[in-house]
Amino acid sequence: MNASSGSRTLRRAAFAAVLLAFIAASFAHAAALPKARPAEVGLSAERLARLGRVLQTYVDEDRTKGIVVLLMRNGKVAYHEAFGKLDPEKGTPMPLDAIFRIASQTKAITTTAVMTLFEEGRFLLDDPISKYIPEFAGARVAVPSVEKGAKEYATVPLKRAITIRDLLTHTAGISYGDGPAKKDYLKAGVQGWNLSAKDVTIGDYIKKLADLPFDAQPGEKWVYGYNTDILGYLVERVSGMSLDAYIRKTITQPLGMSDTHFFLPEAKIGRFTPVYGVGDDGKLKLVEAAADNPYVKGPRKCFAGGAGLLATADNYARFLQMLLNGGELGGVRILGPKTVELMTADHVGNLYSGGSEGFGLGFSVTTRLGRNGIPGTPGSFGWGGAYLSGYWVDPVEKLVAVFMTQLLPAGGIDIKDKFKAMVYQSIVRPIHSASTFE
């Protein structure tokens, strides 16, 4: 073979590789998730009907306006149902492809974006975050003052640098601005998890945060807060892309998550859910209309990795099935299996929930059945969102479960825990004690 023919062969091979990658990505985008009858994947249709009756009761009693749930087992959708209304005023039924604010369910997607960069060797998890976001180099911790007449708090330096892993596990000591320095957070305009209406970039917001004192020393407490928003800015700094563009390129487009957005395209307003909340009288009231909110009419500027995304149940199930498959879906690989294994291991011991559950890189993790009184399997992982949405993945039972509603405030409603209990009661052929399904 001469040099010219060898060069042509290499070019053809490169073109074929690109073409195959494009075909695989297109297939993931276009293909519907495979379906199965409940019995084919070891679920009881009768017991799933029991679940449906309970969910319908919450709608009938006006405790929530609408719900969409989706269950996958052994890689197939066995239950995908909608209850109630998308628009109660117009009587529009809740569609299966309704688009929900998923709030903190965004954290798992941002964490996955972080881990794709980790896999590329762009950083190590125990690197200081200040190596990539220098504004954190001088971070301090607020300590409540005990002296009379003194300022409400004093500040002390960090005992050690905040690492990327601290942020991934919520052990960096950073809250949503409700700690000892709350008044200063309010004054700086850094408060709360919902950043959709902010007319600043996430980078500018995080730089303001870095100037404020944090709530605890890194590694000493589990503190829920802006950790994943900081990680979203880390993605921007390392990749050179906006978080929106990077997630779209590396996760949502390859997985066919075409209804997952930080801000809603106008053409999809007809599927966007309004938000209801429990008022002082115990009754539901409209909190945020579907067409009049920052996700539709806002500046569309702040891509918040902690709680900014919108999605359908189907889209989120695609993402979860990818994790259950060890980082791959439909021939498209997002992460390596060992990375997913690391993400879903317990990293914090007793720091989270007193040890009744563990916490990994972006997820709570069931470490021992019986510690929290909720059905499940050791190794399961999941989380939820502020609007009462939630999800979990059970790798042993090969189960993906997604629960979507829009309720804020929720008024102590117990529907998510009942949903989980009733999903598990529908399993009549446990995989861990039986052969896997064909």
C-alpha positions as CSV (number, residue, x, y, z in Angstrom):
1,M,0.0,0.0,0.0
2,N,1.5,3.4,-1.0
3,A,1.3,6.5,1.1
4,S,-1.6,8.0,-1.0
5,S,-3.9,4.9,-0.7
6,G,-3.0,4.6,3.0
7,S,-4.1,8.2,3.5
8,R,-7.4,7.6,1.7
9,T,-8.0,4.5,3.9
10,L,-7.5,6.5,7.0
11,R,-9.8,9.3,5.8
12,R,-12.5,6.7,5.0
13,A,-12.1,5.1,8.4
14,A,-12.4,8.5,10.1
15,F,-15.4,9.4,8.0
16,A,-17.1,6.1,8.8
17,A,-16.4,6.6,12.6
18,V,-18.0,10.0,12.5
19,L,-21.0,8.7,10.5
20,L,-21.6,5.9,12.9
21,A,-21.4,8.3,15.8
22,F,-23.9,10.6,14.1
23,I,-26.3,7.6,13.3
24,A,-26.1,6.4,16.9
25,A,-26.8,9.9,18.3
26,S,-29.7,10.4,15.8
27,F,-31.2,7.0,16.8
28,A,-31.0,7.9,20.5
29,H,-32.8,11.2,19.7
30,A,-35.5,9.7,17.6
31,A,-36.2,6.3,19.1
32,A,-39.0,5.9,21.6
33,L,-38.2,4.1,24.8
34,P,-39.1,0.4,24.5
35,K,-42.3,-0.7,26.2
36,A,-43.5,-3.9,27.9
37,R,-46.6,-5.2,29.6
38,P,-46.1,-5.1,33.4
39,A,-46.1,-8.9,33.6
40,E,-43.3,-9.2,31.1
41,V,-41.0,-7.4,33.5
42,G,-42.2,-8.9,36.8
43,L,-44.7,-6.2,37.8
44,S,-48.3,-6.8,38.7
45,A,-50.9,-4.9,36.5
46,E,-53.4,-5.3,39.3
47,R,-51.0,-3.8,41.9
48,L,-50.1,-1.0,39.5
49,A,-53.8,-0.3,39.2
50,R,-53.9,0.1,43.0
51,L,-51.1,2.7,42.6
52,G,-53.1,4.5,40.0
53,R,-56.2,4.6,42.2
54,V,-54.2,6.1,45.1
55,L,-52.6,8.8,42.8
56,Q,-56.1,9.6,41.4
57,T,-57.4,10.1,44.9
58,Y,-54.9,12.9,45.5
59,V,-56.2,14.6,42.4
60,D,-59.9,14.0,43.3
61,E,-59.3,15.4,46.8
62,D,-57.7,18.5,45.2
63,R,-54.4,17.9,47.0
64,T,-52.5,18.3,43.7
65,K,-53.8,19.3,40.3
66,G,-51.9,16.9,38.0
67,I,-49.4,14.1,38.1
68,V,-47.3,12.2,35.5
69,V,-45.4,9.0,36.6
70,L,-43.2,6.6,34.6
71,L,-41.8,3.3,35.6
72,M,-39.1,1.3,33.7
73,R,-38.0,-2.1,34.5
74,N,-35.3,-4.1,32.7
75,G,-34.9,-1.2,30.2
76,K,-38.6,-1.1,29.2
77,V,-41.5,1.3,30.1
78,A,-44.1,-0.7,31.9
79,Y,-46.2,2.1,33.4
80,H,-46.5,5.6,32.1
81,E,-49.7,7.4,33.3
82,A,-51.1,10.9,33.7
83,F,-53.6,12.0,36.3
84,G,-55.6,15.2,36.7
85,K,-55.4,18.4,34.7
86,L,-52.7,20.4,33.0
87,D,-54.9,23.5,33.0
88,P,-57.7,23.1,35.6
89,E,-59.3,26.4,34.5
90,K,-59.7,25.1,30.9
91,G,-60.2,21.5,31.8
92,T,-57.2,20.4,29.8
93,P,-56.2,16.8,30.7
94,M,-52.6,16.3,31.9
95,P,-50.7,14.9,28.9
96,L,-47.9,12.3,29.3
97,D,-45.5,14.7,27.7
98,A,-46.2,17.6,30.0
99,I,-43.1,19.7,30.8
100,F,-42.3,20.3,34.5
101,R,-39.9,22.4,36.5
102,I,-37.6,19.8,37.9
103,A,-35.7,22.1,40.3
104,S,-33.1,20.1,42.1
105,Q,-33.4,17.1,39.8
106,T,-31.2,19.4,37.7
107,K,-28.4,18.5,40.1
108,A,-28.0,15.0,38.8
109,I,-27.6,16.2,35.2
110,T,-25.1,18.9,36.1
111,T,-23.2,16.4,38.2
112,T,-23.1,14.1,35.1
113,A,-21.7,17.0,33.1
114,V,-19.0,17.5,35.7
115,M,-18.1,13.8,35.5
116,T,-17.7,13.8,31.7
117,L,-15.0,16.4,32.2
118,F,-13.5,14.4,35.0
119,E,-13.3,11.5,32.6
120,E,-11.5,13.7,30.1
121,G,-8.7,14.3,32.7
122,R,-9.6,18.0,33.0
123,F,-9.4,17.9,36.8
124,L,-9.4,15.6,39.9
125,L,-12.2,15.4,42.3
126,D,-10.0,16.4,45.2
127,D,-8.7,19.5,43.4
128,P,-9.5,22.8,45.2
129,I,-12.3,24.6,43.4
130,S,-10.2,27.8,43.7
131,K,-7.8,26.2,41.1
132,Y,-10.6,26.8,38.5
133,I,-12.6,29.6,40.1
134,P,-10.0,31.8,41.8
135,E,-12.6,33.8,43.6
136,F,-12.9,31.0,46.2
137,A,-9.3,31.3,47.3
138,G,-10.1,33.6,50.1
139,A,-13.3,31.9,51.3
140,R,-14.2,32.2,55.0
141,V,-16.7,30.7,57.3
142,A,-19.3,32.6,59.4
143,V,-19.3,31.7,63.1
144,P,-22.2,33.0,65.3
145,S,-21.1,35.6,67.7
146,V,-21.6,35.0,71.5
147,E,-20.4,38.4,72.7
148,K,-23.1,41.0,73.6
149,G,-23.2,44.0,71.3
150,A,-21.0,42.3,68.8
151,K,-21.9,41.7,65.1
152,E,-24.2,38.6,64.7
153,Y,-21.2,36.6,63.4
154,A,-17.5,36.6,63.0
155,T,-15.5,35.0,60.2
156,V,-12.7,32.5,60.4
157,P,-10.5,31.2,57.5
158,L,-11.1,27.7,56.0
159,K,-9.2,24.9,57.7
160,R,-8.6,23.5,54.2
161,A,-9.6,24.3,50.7
162,I,-13.0,23.5,49.3
163,T,-12.7,20.6,46.8
164,I,-14.7,19.7,43.8
165,R,-15.8,16.5,45.7
166,D,-17.0,18.6,48.6
167,L,-19.3,20.4,46.2
168,L,-20.5,17.2,44.6
169,T,-21.4,15.7,48.1
170,H,-22.8,19.0,49.6
171,T,-20.1,18.9,52.3
172,A,-18.5,22.2,51.3
173,G,-20.4,24.1,54.0
174,I,-22.3,26.3,51.5
175,S,-26.1,26.9,52.0
176,Y,-28.7,28.8,50.0
177,G,-28.0,31.8,52.1
178,D,-29.9,30.9,55.3
179,G,-27.0,30.5,57.7
180,P,-25.4,32.9,60.2
181,A,-24.7,35.5,57.5
182,K,-28.2,35.5,56.1
183,K,-28.7,39.3,56.2
184,D,-25.5,39.8,54.2
185,Y,-26.7,37.3,51.6
186,L,-30.0,39.1,51.3
187,K,-28.1,42.4,50.9
188,A,-26.0,41.0,48.2
189,G,-29.0,39.5,46.4
190,V,-27.7,36.0,46.8
191,Q,-30.6,34.0,48.3
192,G,-32.7,31.0,47.5
193,W,-32.4,28.2,44.9
194,N,-34.5,29.6,42.0
195,L,-32.3,31.7,39.8
196,S,-34.5,31.7,36.7
197,A,-35.4,35.4,37.0
198,K,-31.8,36.6,37.6
199,D,-30.5,39.1,35.0
200,V,-26.9,37.9,35.5
201,T,-24.9,35.0,34.2
202,I,-24.3,32.1,36.6
203,G,-20.6,33.1,36.7
204,D,-21.4,36.6,38.0
205,Y,-23.7,35.1,40.6
206,I,-21.2,32.6,41.8
207,K,-18.5,35.3,42.0
208,K,-20.8,37.3,44.4
209,L,-21.4,34.1,46.4
210,A,-17.6,33.6,46.8
211,D,-17.3,36.9,48.6
212,L,-19.8,35.9,51.3
213,P,-18.9,33.8,54.4
214,F,-20.1,30.2,54.3
215,D,-21.9,28.2,56.9
216,A,-19.5,25.4,57.9
217,Q,-16.0,24.2,57.4
218,P,-15.5,21.9,54.3
219,G,-15.9,18.2,55.1
220,E,-17.5,18.8,58.5
221,K,-21.2,19.0,57.8
222,W,-23.7,18.2,55.0
223,V,-25.1,21.5,54.0
224,Y,-27.6,21.8,51.1
225,G,-27.1,24.8,49.0
226,Y,-25.4,26.4,46.0
227,N,-22.8,23.6,45.6
228,T,-24.1,22.4,42.2
229,D,-24.6,25.9,40.9
230,I,-20.9,26.4,41.6
231,L,-20.2,23.1,39.7
232,G,-22.2,24.4,36.8
233,Y,-19.9,27.4,36.6
234,L,-17.0,25.0,36.9
235,V,-18.3,23.3,33.7
236,E,-18.3,26.6,32.0
237,R,-14.8,27.5,33.0
238,V,-13.3,24.2,32.1
239,S,-15.2,23.5,28.9
240,G,-15.3,27.1,27.5
241,M,-19.0,26.7,26.8
242,S,-22.2,27.9,28.6
243,L,-23.7,25.2,30.9
244,D,-26.7,25.2,28.7
245,A,-24.7,24.5,25.5
246,Y,-22.5,21.9,27.2
247,I,-25.3,19.9,28.7
248,R,-27.2,20.0,25.4
249,K,-24.1,18.8,23.5
250,T,-22.9,16.1,25.9
251,I,-26.1,14.8,27.5
252,T,-29.6,15.9,26.3
253,Q,-29.0,15.8,22.5
254,P,-27.2,12.4,22.5
255,L,-29.9,10.9,24.8
256,G,-32.8,12.3,22.8
257,M,-34.0,14.5,25.7
258,S,-35.6,17.0,23.3
259,D,-37.9,18.5,25.9
260,T,-35.2,19.3,28.5
261,H,-34.4,23.0,28.7
262,F,-33.2,25.8,31.0
263,F,-35.8,28.1,29.5
264,L,-38.9,27.1,27.6
265,P,-39.2,27.5,23.8
266,E,-42.4,29.4,23.1
267,A,-43.8,26.6,20.9
268,K,-43.9,24.4,24.0
269,I,-45.9,26.6,26.3
270,G,-49.0,24.5,25.6
271,R,-47.4,21.6,27.5
272,F,-45.9,23.6,30.4
273,T,-47.4,23.0,33.8
274,P,-48.6,25.8,36.1
275,V,-47.6,25.6,39.7
276,Y,-50.1,25.3,42.6
277,G,-49.4,25.6,46.3
278,V,-51.2,24.9,49.6
279,G,-52.5,28.2,51.0
280,D,-53.0,29.1,54.7
281,D,-56.6,27.7,54.4
282,G,-55.3,24.3,53.4
283,K,-56.6,24.7,49.8
284,L,-54.7,24.8,46.6
285,K,-54.2,28.1,44.8
286,L,-52.4,29.1,41.6
287,V,-48.8,30.2,42.4
288,E,-47.3,30.5,38.9
289,A,-49.1,30.4,35.6
290,A,-47.7,28.3,32.7
291,A,-47.3,31.3,30.3
292,D,-46.4,34.0,32.8
293,N,-43.1,33.1,34.6
294,P,-39.4,33.6,34.3
295,Y,-38.9,30.3,32.4
296,V,-40.9,31.8,29.6
297,K,-40.6,35.6,30.0
298,G,-37.4,36.0,32.0
299,P,-34.0,37.2,31.0
300,R,-33.0,33.7,29.9
301,K,-29.5,34.4,31.1
302,C,-28.7,32.5,34.3
303,F,-28.2,28.8,33.6
304,A,-28.5,27.4,37.1
305,G,-26.9,23.9,37.5
306,G,-28.5,23.4,40.9
307,A,-32.2,23.8,40.1
308,G,-32.8,25.4,36.6
309,L,-34.0,22.7,34.2
310,L,-37.4,21.8,32.8
311,A,-38.2,18.3,31.5
312,T,-40.8,15.7,30.8
313,A,-41.0,12.4,32.7
314,D,-39.9,10.5,29.5
315,N,-36.8,12.7,29.1
316,Y,-35.8,12.3,32.7
317,A,-36.3,8.5,32.5
318,R,-33.9,8.4,29.5
319,F,-31.3,10.1,31.6
320,L,-31.8,7.7,34.5
321,Q,-31.8,4.6,32.3
322,M,-28.5,5.7,31.0
323,L,-27.1,5.7,34.5
324,L,-28.7,2.4,35.3
325,N,-27.1,1.0,32.1
326,G,-23.7,2.1,33.4
327,G,-23.5,5.3,31.4
328,E,-25.0,4.2,28.0
329,L,-28.3,4.4,26.3
330,G,-29.3,3.4,22.7
331,G,-25.7,2.9,21.6
332,V,-24.6,6.3,23.0
333,R,-22.2,6.3,25.9
334,I,-22.2,9.4,28.2
335,L,-20.1,8.0,31.1
336,G,-18.0,4.9,31.8
337,P,-19.5,2.3,34.2
338,K,-16.8,2.8,36.8
339,T,-17.6,6.5,36.9
340,V,-21.3,5.8,37.5
341,E,-20.3,3.3,40.2
342,L,-18.2,6.1,41.9
343,M,-21.1,8.6,41.6
344,T,-23.6,6.2,43.3
345,A,-21.4,5.1,46.2
346,D,-21.7,6.7,49.6
347,H,-19.0,9.3,50.1
348,V,-20.1,11.0,53.4
349,G,-20.9,8.3,56.0
350,N,-22.9,9.7,58.9
351,L,-22.8,13.3,57.7
352,Y,-26.1,12.9,55.7
353,S,-29.3,12.1,57.5
354,G,-27.4,10.7,60.5
355,G,-26.4,7.8,58.5
356,S,-29.9,6.5,57.7
357,E,-28.9,7.0,54.1
358,G,-25.7,7.8,52.3
359,F,-24.9,10.4,49.8
360,G,-22.8,10.1,46.7
361,L,-21.9,12.5,43.9
362,G,-25.2,14.1,43.3
363,F,-27.6,11.5,44.8
364,S,-28.8,10.1,48.1
365,V,-27.9,6.5,48.3
366,T,-29.6,3.6,50.1
367,T,-26.9,1.9,52.1
368,R,-28.8,-0.4,54.3
369,L,-32.4,-1.5,54.0
370,G,-34.5,-0.7,57.1
371,R,-32.6,2.3,58.3
372,N,-35.1,4.8,57.0
373,G,-38.3,2.7,57.0
374,I,-38.8,3.1,53.3
375,P,-38.9,0.2,50.8
376,G,-36.0,-0.1,48.5
377,T,-32.7,-2.0,47.8
378,P,-29.2,-1.2,49.0
379,G,-27.4,0.6,46.1
380,S,-30.5,2.5,45.0
381,F,-30.0,6.2,44.4
382,G,-32.2,9.2,43.8
383,W,-33.3,12.7,44.7
384,G,-36.2,15.1,44.1
385,G,-37.2,18.7,43.3
386,A,-38.7,21.6,45.2
387,Y,-42.0,21.3,43.3
388,L,-42.5,17.8,44.9
389,S,-41.1,15.9,41.9
390,G,-38.8,12.9,42.5
391,Y,-37.0,9.9,41.1
392,W,-34.9,6.9,42.0
393,V,-32.9,4.2,40.3
394,D,-32.7,0.6,41.7
395,P,-29.8,-1.1,40.0
396,V,-30.5,-4.5,41.6
397,E,-34.2,-4.5,40.6
398,K,-33.3,-2.8,37.3
399,L,-35.9,-0.2,38.1
400,V,-36.3,3.5,37.1
401,A,-39.1,5.5,38.7
402,V,-40.1,9.1,37.9
403,F,-42.7,11.1,39.7
404,M,-43.8,14.6,38.4
405,T,-46.1,17.1,39.9
406,Q,-45.9,20.9,40.5
407,L,-46.8,21.8,44.0
408,L,-45.0,24.6,46.0
409,P,-45.5,24.9,48.9
410,A,-46.6,21.3,49.3
411,G,-48.2,21.6,52.7
412,G,-46.7,18.3,54.1
413,I,-48.3,16.1,51.4
414,D,-47.1,12.5,51.7
415,I,-47.7,11.4,48.1
416,K,-44.0,10.8,47.1
417,D,-43.4,8.4,49.9
418,K,-46.6,6.5,49.1
419,F,-45.6,6.4,45.5
420,K,-42.4,4.7,46.3
421,A,-44.0,2.2,48.6
422,M,-46.6,1.4,46.0
423,V,-44.1,1.0,43.2
424,Y,-42.2,-1.6,45.3
425,Q,-45.4,-3.4,46.2
426,S,-46.1,-3.9,42.5
427,I,-42.9,-6.0,42.1
428,V,-44.0,-9.6,42.1
429,R,-40.8,-11.1,40.6
430,P,-37.8,-9.5,42.4
431,I,-34.7,-9.7,40.3
432,H,-32.4,-10.3,43.2
433,S,-34.1,-13.6,44.0
434,A,-35.1,-14.7,40.5
435,S,-33.6,-15.0,37.0
436,T,-33.4,-11.9,34.9
437,F,-36.1,-11.2,32.4
438,E,-35.7,-11.7,28.7
